[in-house]
Amino acid sequence: MPSLRCLLATLLLAGCAAGPATSNAPPDREAAFSEWLEDFAAEARQAGVTAEVVDKAFGEARYLPDVIERDRHQPEFTRAIWDYLDSAVSKTRAETGRQMLAEHAEAIDAADKRYGVPGKVLVAIWGIESNFGRNFGDTATIDALATLAFEGRRQSFAERELLAALKILADGDIARQKMRGSWAGAMGHTQFLPTSFRAYAVDADGDTRRDIWGSIPDVMASTANYLAEAGWRSDEGWGVELRLPEDFDYRDADRGERRDSAQWQEAGLRTAAGGTLPAMENARVLLPAGAEGPAFLVGKNFDAILRYNNATSYALAVGLLADRIDGGDGIGDPWPREQEALSRDEIETMQRLLNARGFDVGKPDGLAGPRTRSGLREFQASIGAVPDAFPTQELLDTLQKTDRATESKP
């Protein structure tokens, strides 16, 4: 699924599309790669792909060392959500989105009418995924996935995607030389992985091919179909910025407590402008930067965007960009920009210290996922801090001081 299109790259705060990868592998790697291709070709034929398709696809395949380098690279520093949103939801991108909405109105309106997903959301995804088709990558998909399946970190995942890519070629949707995209195997204007393409891509222009590289009607319909299948509700928005009451219990935020918006209204929550909350079922309060940053109420449609890309920053960017394309003003409350994002090493240290204190966050990995946030929230509550689960340098310092004090006891 597209939520994995960068092979779970760190927090997915930036797209993985880039220029074409190049092959400069040593002869021994090329030879081993060729042997691996022969073995996988046999598996593909057993899975129903014709020998003609396999031979043509693999006869031109190249091992791409650059892909392995990108796959194994783990950035030391994460990116603050406000820095990501500054670029993802920029004024320029919103203006271009409005232009694209008007220029391709017929295709976008048709997708909206058929699947119930607003055009502004489809255009927002298009803008964030590939800058409206200007940068969806120029790496051969077969080469990228074959390289990752040969020696990447997630070989079984890459093998599934490679087999799906071969079946796309067999279906005749795209020619091998035109099947291009990111280094991680994501394809086209809205960056579908091959398995997602086979499951959700749509021929909307009637040419018998599902073309997310060259047909905007197919791109819009395919993206809308994905979101519809992910649970998009045409009678709800993605979310709304909140004004929280002074007595709000921050333990109810994040992924914990879900209520209908009317129930949140009864608990004292209002829109940022002080108005009535829009109708949403099973909505939750989102605090992407903790208690010091803006708050949001998000519902089923936010969850559908997360199915497309499972990163809070991404889903928030889609919603906010869609609003700006529609003429909205953006976020009202400021971000806590004085806070520096913790590095992966620092988050891993925080996880280790939380585990040592009895707040089980699982194996330290440097990523502040739901389990880490849950443990951090419990720790905050134990020391009388606001339990907003936002990892800060101050909290890390507190954990480290406590750890040193424990070690110094006789």
C-alpha positions in Angstrom: 0.0 0.0 0.0 1.1 3.6 -0.5 1.6 3.9 3.2 4.7 1.8 2.8 5.9 3.4 -0.5 9.2 4.6 1.0 9.7 1.2 2.7 8.7 2.9 6.0 11.3 5.7 5.7 11.7 7.7 8.8 8.3 9.2 9.8 7.6 9.7 6.1 8.1 13.4 6.5 9.5 13.8 3.0 8.7 12.2 -0.3 11.0 9.5 -1.7 10.8 10.4 -5.4 14.1 11.4 -6.8 16.2 11.4 -9.9 17.1 8.1 -11.7 19.2 5.7 -9.8 22.4 4.5 -11.5 24.1 1.1 -11.7 27.8 1.1 -10.8 27.9 -2.2 -9.0 31.1 -4.3 -8.9 31.1 -7.4 -11.1 30.5 -9.9 -8.3 27.3 -8.1 -7.2 26.1 -8.0 -10.8 26.7 -11.7 -11.2 24.9 -12.5 -7.9 22.1 -10.3 -9.0 21.7 -12.1 -12.3 21.6 -15.4 -10.5 18.9 -14.1 -8.2 16.9 -12.8 -11.1 16.9 -16.3 -12.7 15.6 -17.8 -9.5 12.9 -15.2 -9.1 11.9 -15.5 -12.7 11.1 -19.1 -12.1 8.9 -18.1 -9.1 7.1 -15.5 -11.2 6.4 -18.0 -13.9 4.9 -20.4 -11.3 2.8 -17.5 -10.1 1.2 -17.1 -13.5 3.3 -14.5 -15.2 4.2 -15.6 -18.8 7.8 -16.3 -19.7 7.6 -13.6 -22.4 6.7 -10.9 -19.8 9.3 -12.1 -17.3 12.1 -12.4 -19.9 11.5 -9.0 -21.3 11.3 -7.4 -17.8 14.3 -9.1 -16.4 16.4 -9.1 -19.6 16.8 -5.3 -19.1 17.0 -5.3 -15.3 19.9 -3.6 -13.6 21.2 -3.8 -10.1 21.1 -0.3 -8.6 23.5 0.3 -5.7 22.1 3.8 -5.1 18.7 2.2 -4.2 20.4 0.1 -1.5 22.2 3.1 -0.1 19.0 5.1 0.1 17.1 2.1 1.6 19.7 1.6 4.4 20.2 5.3 5.1 18.5 6.4 8.4 18.6 10.1 9.0 20.0 11.0 12.3 17.7 13.9 12.9 13.9 13.9 12.5 12.1 16.9 11.2 9.8 19.0 13.3 6.2 18.8 12.0 6.0 22.5 11.6 9.0 22.5 9.3 7.4 19.8 7.2 4.1 21.6 7.0 5.8 24.9 6.1 6.9 23.3 2.8 4.1 20.8 2.3 1.3 23.3 2.8 3.0 26.4 1.4 1.2 29.3 -0.2 2.7 28.5 -3.6 1.5 24.9 -3.4 -2.0 26.0 -2.5 -2.1 28.4 -5.4 -0.9 25.8 -7.8 -3.5 23.4 -6.4 -6.2 25.8 -7.2 -4.9 26.1 -10.7 -4.8 22.3 -11.1 -8.3 22.1 -9.7 -9.6 24.4 -12.4 -7.4 23.0 -15.2 -8.5 19.4 -14.6 -12.0 20.1 -13.3 -13.7 17.6 -15.5 -11.6 14.6 -14.4 -11.5 15.7 -10.8 -15.3 16.3 -10.6 -15.9 13.0 -12.2 -13.8 11.2 -9.6 -15.5 13.2 -6.8 -19.0 12.3 -8.1 -18.1 8.6 -8.5 -16.3 8.0 -5.2 -17.5 10.8 -2.9 -14.0 12.2 -2.3 -13.7 16.0 -2.7 -11.5 17.2 -5.5 -9.6 19.5 -3.1 -8.4 16.4 -1.2 -7.4 14.6 -4.4 -5.4 17.6 -5.6 -3.8 18.0 -2.1 -2.5 14.4 -2.3 -1.3 15.0 -5.8 0.6 18.1 -4.8 2.2 16.4 -1.8 3.1 13.2 -3.5 4.7 14.5 -6.7 4.3 18.3 -6.8 1.4 17.9 -9.2 3.3 15.4 -11.4 6.5 17.4 -11.7 8.5 14.9 -9.6 7.3 11.3 -9.3 10.7 9.9 -9.9 12.6 8.5 -12.9 13.8 5.2 -11.6 12.8 2.1 -13.4 10.3 0.3 -11.1 11.4 -3.2 -12.0 15.0 -2.3 -11.4 14.3 -0.7 -8.1 12.1 -3.5 -6.7 14.4 -6.2 -8.0 17.4 -4.5 -6.3 15.5 -4.2 -3.0 14.2 -7.8 -3.2 17.8 -8.9 -3.9 19.4 -7.3 -0.8 17.2 -4.6 0.7 16.1 -4.4 4.3 12.5 -5.7 3.5 13.1 -8.4 1.0 9.8 -10.2 1.3 7.9 -7.0 0.9 9.9 -6.0 -2.1 9.4 -9.5 -3.7 5.6 -9.0 -3.3 5.8 -5.6 -5.0 8.0 -6.9 -7.8 5.7 -9.8 -8.6 2.8 -7.3 -8.6 4.8 -5.0 -11.0 5.3 -8.0 -13.4 1.6 -8.7 -13.3 0.9 -5.0 -14.2 3.1 -5.4 -17.2 1.3 -8.7 -18.1 -2.0 -6.8 -17.9 -0.8 -4.3 -20.4 -1.4 -1.2 -18.3 2.0 0.2 -18.9 5.2 -0.7 -20.9 8.3 -1.7 -19.0 10.3 1.3 -20.1 7.5 3.7 -19.0 7.0 2.1 -15.6 9.0 4.5 -13.6 8.8 6.2 -10.2 10.6 6.5 -6.9 13.7 4.6 -5.8 11.4 2.6 -3.5 9.0 1.4 -6.2 6.2 3.9 -5.9 4.7 5.0 -9.2 3.0 7.8 -11.0 1.4 11.1 -10.0 0.1 9.9 -6.7 2.8 7.3 -5.9 1.0 3.9 -5.9 3.0 0.8 -5.1 2.3 -2.0 -7.5 0.1 -4.0 -5.1 -2.0 -0.9 -4.5 -2.1 -0.2 -8.2 -3.5 -3.7 -8.9 -6.1 -3.3 -6.1 -7.3 0.3 -6.6 -6.2 1.7 -10.0 -9.0 2.6 -12.3 -9.4 3.1 -16.0 -11.4 6.3 -16.0 -10.7 7.6 -19.6 -11.9 4.4 -21.3 -8.7 3.4 -23.1 -8.7 0.0 -21.5 -5.5 0.8 -19.5 -5.0 2.1 -16.0 -2.5 4.8 -16.5 -1.4 6.7 -13.4 1.6 8.1 -15.3 -0.1 9.9 -18.1 -3.8 10.0 -17.7 -5.1 12.6 -15.1 -8.6 11.0 -15.2 -7.1 7.7 -14.2 -4.9 9.4 -11.6 -7.8 11.1 -9.9 -10.2 8.2 -10.1 -7.6 5.7 -8.8 -6.7 8.0 -5.8 -10.4 8.5 -5.0 -11.1 4.8 -5.2 -8.2 4.1 -2.8 -9.6 6.6 -0.2 -13.2 5.3 -0.7 -12.1 1.8 -0.1 -10.2 3.0 3.0 -13.4 4.2 4.5 -13.8 7.8 3.3 -17.1 9.4 4.3 -18.6 11.9 1.9 -20.7 13.4 4.7 -17.8 14.4 6.9 -14.7 16.5 6.6 -11.2 15.4 7.5 -11.0 17.4 10.8 -11.0 20.8 12.3 -8.7 22.9 14.5 -9.8 23.0 18.1 -10.0 25.3 21.1 -9.6 23.1 24.2 -11.2 23.9 27.6 -8.8 24.7 30.5 -9.7 21.5 32.3 -9.1 19.3 29.3 -7.6 15.9 30.3 -4.7 15.4 27.9 -4.8 11.7 28.5 -7.9 11.7 26.3 -5.9 13.0 23.3 -4.0 11.2 20.6 -5.2 7.7 19.7 -6.9 7.0 23.0 -10.4 8.4 23.4 -12.8 8.4 20.5 -16.2 10.1 20.7 -18.7 11.6 18.4 -18.2 15.3 17.9 -21.4 16.1 19.8 -20.0 14.4 22.8 -16.7 16.3 22.5 -18.8 19.5 22.3 -20.5 18.6 25.5 -17.1 18.2 27.1 -16.3 21.8 26.3 -14.4 21.5 23.0 -15.0 24.1 20.3 -13.6 25.0 16.9 -10.6 27.4 17.0 -13.0 30.2 16.2 -15.2 29.2 19.1 -18.0 27.6 17.1 -19.8 24.3 17.1 -17.9 21.3 16.1 -18.8 19.7 12.7 -20.5 16.3 12.7 -18.0 13.4 13.0 -18.4 9.9 14.3 -15.7 8.3 16.5 -13.5 11.4 16.4 -10.4 11.9 18.4 -8.3 14.8 19.6 -4.9 15.1 17.9 -2.0 17.0 19.5 0.8 16.8 16.9 3.1 19.1 18.9 1.8 18.5 22.4 -0.1 20.8 24.7 1.8 23.9 23.5 0.8 23.5 19.9 -2.4 23.5 17.9 -5.1 20.9 18.6 -7.4 19.2 16.1 -10.4 17.0 16.1 -10.1 14.3 13.4 -12.4 11.5 12.3 -12.9 8.7 9.9 -11.6 10.6 6.9 -8.3 11.4 8.6 -8.0 7.7 9.2 -8.6 7.1 5.5 -5.7 9.4 4.7 -3.6 7.5 7.2 -4.4 4.3 5.2 -2.9 6.0 2.2 0.2 7.1 4.2 0.5 6.1 7.8 2.1 9.3 9.1 0.3 11.9 11.2 2.3 14.7 9.6 1.3 13.5 6.1 -2.4 13.2 6.9 -2.4 16.6 8.5 -0.7 18.1 5.5 -3.3 16.7 3.1 -6.1 18.0 5.2 -4.6 21.5 5.7 -3.5 21.8 2.1 -7.0 20.8 0.9 -8.4 23.5 3.2 -6.0 26.1 1.8 -6.8 25.1 -1.8 -10.5 25.7 -0.9 -9.6 29.2 0.4 -9.0 28.5 4.0 -6.6 30.5 6.1 -4.6 27.7 7.6 -3.8 27.0 11.3 -4.7 29.7 13.8 -2.6 28.7 16.9 1.2 28.9 16.7 3.5 25.9 16.7 6.1 25.6 19.6 9.0 26.5 17.2 11.4 27.0 20.1 11.3 23.2 20.6 14.0 21.3 18.8 13.1 17.9 17.3 14.9 15.1 19.0 17.3 13.0 17.0 16.7 9.3 16.5 19.5 8.5 19.0 17.9 10.8 21.5 14.5 9.2 21.1 16.1 5.8 21.4 17.7 6.9 24.6 14.3 8.2 25.9 12.8 4.8 25.1 15.5 2.9 26.9 15.1 5.1 30.0 11.3 4.8 29.9 11.7 1.0 29.8 14.1 1.2 32.7 11.6 3.2 34.8 8.9 0.6 34.1 7.0 2.4 31.4 7.1 -0.3 28.7 7.5 1.2 25.2 8.9 -2.0 23.6 12.2 -2.3 21.8 14.0 1.0 21.5 14.1 2.0 17.8 14.4 5.8 17.7 10.8 6.3 16.4 8.2 7.9 18.6 5.3 5.6 17.7 2.0 5.0 19.6 3.6 2.7 22.2 6.3 5.2 23.0 3.8 8.0 23.2 1.7 5.9 25.6 4.7 5.2 27.9 5.8 8.8 27.7 2.3 10.0 28.7 2.3 7.7 31.7 5.7 9.0 32.8 4.5 12.6 32.4 1.5 11.9 34.6 3.8 10.3 37.2 5.8 13.5 37.6 2.9 15.8 37.5 3.6 17.1 33.9 0.9 17.6 31.3 0.5 14.1 29.8 0.5 15.2 26.2 3.0 12.5 25.0 5.1 15.0 23.1 8.9 14.1 23.3 10.9 17.1 24.3 14.5 17.8 25.3 13.2 18.8 28.8 11.6 15.4 29.3 14.7 13.6 28.1 16.8 15.7 30.5 14.4 14.8 33.3 14.7 11.1 32.5 18.5 11.2 32.3 18.8 13.1 35.6 16.5 10.5 37.3 18.6 7.7 35.8 21.9 9.3 37.0 20.4 9.8 40.5 19.3 6.1 40.6 22.8 5.0 39.6 24.5 7.1 42.3 22.5 5.5 45.1 24.5 3.0 47.2 
